[in-house]
């Protein structure tokens, strides 16, 4: 006799609204531009952008532009700004990508009858969003949806980290850790150089202002580097073990066939290892994005 998890997996293979590729609202057929209207999350996301842009300002205008070595400024400026752009692009993709939301309100009597369930077949209904709950899906009280392979809800990206946007979240943590480490290295070099010349012609700002800007940048970089490096490590560990953070905390016994190590990485990042894994712009269609941006508001996300 099949277990309920195997029966549910069979249901997902035969019914399109239960499949992982479904990204349409039940009963409407309309695609959505995903954006969670949570005040705390929007403030945290705005703070993330402000802190990254602040780091860009200090690195470019306090440290690199006043430097006398042209190649030092050019190479470090190109590296830091490229990593910052990739970090912010990864943040946007994480925030605006549907994390794997289950169609809301599809657990209706009519739809249940249309599934033509066989005797013994089992599916689960979420009482909070009135949707059919696939295996490994969990309900998020902030997104007000059931999310496939939900790892956690992160206020810094104002979204859940789930099946469809975990890749971008991993890239976001990686690039933030890299620019934080780079900023710390540049700050150390700048302090050393400026102390040698007693802050004469070291910056267009006064020594006091420069020191305050650099101290705040170093504190920010240390905090961001610590947080994102730990988060990056836990995400890679979860992917390689095919176990989300929620499943680990709840100590859920796996009823699914695990994808271990490289198979899990390929499933999340798509395809065999390549430089495309590090590209947050992969799969981005500008024409579709422009069409979605013209939509009207609806519920907890913008819909068109």
Residue pairs with C-beta under 8 A, 6 or more apart in sequence:
1 120
2 10
2 120
3 255
4 122
5 135
5 255
5 256
6 255
7 120
7 121
7 122
7 123
8 122
8 123
8 124
8 134
8 135
9 135
9 256
10 121
11 18
11 115
11 121
11 123
12 18
12 19
12 20
12 134
12 135
13 19
15 115
16 22
17 26
17 103
17 106
17 111
17 132
18 123
18 132
18 134
20 100
20 134
20 148
20 163
22 103
23 31
23 32
23 98
23 101
23 164
24 30
24 31
24 103
25 32
25 103
25 104
25 303
26 103
26 104
26 105
26 106
26 111
26 131
27 105
27 106
30 303
30 304
31 292
31 304
32 98
32 292
32 295
32 298
32 301
32 302
32 303
32 304
33 96
33 289
33 292
33 293
33 295
33 301
33 302
33 303
33 304
34 96
34 97
34 98
34 99
34 101
34 159
34 301
34 302
35 95
35 96
35 158
35 301
35 302
36 142
36 143
36 158
36 159
36 300
36 301
37 300
37 301
38 142
38 155
38 158
38 300
40 155
41 142
41 155
41 157
41 158
41 159
42 158
44 155
44 156
44 158
45 91
45 95
45 155
45 156
45 157
45 158
47 156
48 91
48 156
48 157
49 88
49 91
51 220
51 224
52 84
52 87
52 88
52 176
52 179
54 216
54 217
54 220
55 84
55 179
55 183
55 217
55 220
55 221
56 80
56 81
56 84
58 183
58 213
58 214
58 217
59 76
59 77
59 80
59 183
59 186
59 217
60 77
60 80
60 81
61 204
62 190
62 203
62 205
62 210
62 213
62 214
63 186
63 187
63 190
63 203
63 214
64 72
64 73
64 76
64 77
64 80
64 186
65 73
65 204
66 201
66 202
66 203
66 204
67 73
76 182
76 186
79 182
80 179
80 182
80 183
80 186
83 175
83 178
83 179
83 182
84 175
84 179
86 171
86 175
86 278
86 280
87 172
87 175
87 176
87 178
87 179
89 280
89 281
90 168
90 169
90 171
90 172
90 175
90 280
91 157
91 172
93 165
93 168
93 171
93 280
93 284
94 154
94 157
94 159
94 161
94 165
94 168
94 169
94 172
95 157
95 158
95 159
96 159
97 159
97 164
97 165
97 168
98 164
98 165
99 143
99 147
99 148
99 150
99 159
99 160
99 161
99 162
99 163
99 164
99 165
99 166
100 137
100 147
100 148
100 149
100 150
100 162
100 163
100 164
100 165
101 143
101 145
101 146
101 147
101 148
101 162
102 126
102 129
102 131
102 132
102 133
102 134
102 137
102 145
102 146
102 147
102 148
103 131
104 129
104 130
104 131
104 145
105 129
105 130
105 131
106 130
106 131
106 132
107 125
107 126
107 130
107 131
107 132
108 130
111 132
115 123
117 123
123 132
123 133
124 132
124 133
125 131
125 132
125 133
126 132
126 133
126 137
126 139
126 146
128 139
128 141
128 144
128 146
129 139
129 144
129 145
129 146
131 145
131 146
133 139
133 146
134 146
134 148
135 255
135 256
136 148
136 149
136 244
136 247
136 256
137 146
137 147
137 148
137 149
137 150
138 146
138 147
138 150
138 246
139 145
139 146
139 147
140 146
140 147
140 150
140 153
140 160
142 153
142 160
143 153
143 159
143 160
143 300
144 300
145 300
147 160
147 162
147 163
148 162
148 163
148 164
149 162
149 163
149 166
149 244
150 160
150 161
150 162
150 244
150 246
151 160
151 161
151 162
151 166
151 235
151 238
151 244
151 245
151 246
152 160
152 161
152 244
152 245
152 246
153 159
153 160
153 161
154 160
154 161
154 169
157 169
157 172
159 165
161 169
161 235
166 235
166 239
166 268
167 268
167 269
167 270
167 277
168 280
169 235
170 232
170 235
170 236
170 239
170 268
171 278
171 280
172 228
172 280
173 228
173 229
173 231
173 232
173 235
174 228
174 232
174 278
176 224
176 228
177 224
177 225
177 228
177 229
177 232
180 220
180 221
180 222
180 224
180 225
180 228
181 221
181 225
183 217
183 218
183 220
183 221
184 218
184 221
184 222
184 225
187 214
187 217
187 218
187 221
190 202
190 214
191 214
193 202
194 202
194 203
194 207
194 210
199 207
199 210
202 210
203 210
205 213
234 245
238 244
238 245
238 248
239 264
239 265
239 268
240 260
240 261
240 264
240 265
241 258
241 260
241 264
242 254
242 256
242 258
242 259
242 260
242 264
243 254
243 258
246 252
247 254
258 264
259 266
259 267
262 273
265 273
266 272
266 273
269 277
270 276
270 277
270 282
276 282
291 304
292 302
292 304
294 304
295 302
295 303
295 304
296 302
296 303
296 304
297 303
